[in-house]
Amino acid sequence: MSPMTLTPYLWLGAFLFTCGVVCMATKRNAVGVLMGVELVLNGANINFLAFARFNPAFAMEGQVFALFTIVLAAAEAAIALAIVLSFYNNHGTVDVDAAEELRG
């Protein structure tokens, strides 16, 4: 059995990133868009951790970046869900196309 290389991790990270971008671009529901953002952040996390594993000079930094990304994703989810709930209470929908009045 051969040892794992960096390439499969990079492919997985790129796949998750691409799925997240497609989800953000195609979903009209705000919760679906938030799920796409989470997929993009998880794809980036996989890349951070893969480089931390396979590059000894980047070992600690990759893990710290991944931890910061997880904290950022948690904060983003909490704030975005609060905005979505407030929008739903005022408009009765979470369709992102109905948010015309939010434009500046």
Beta strands, then each sheet from edge to edge (+ up, - down):
end
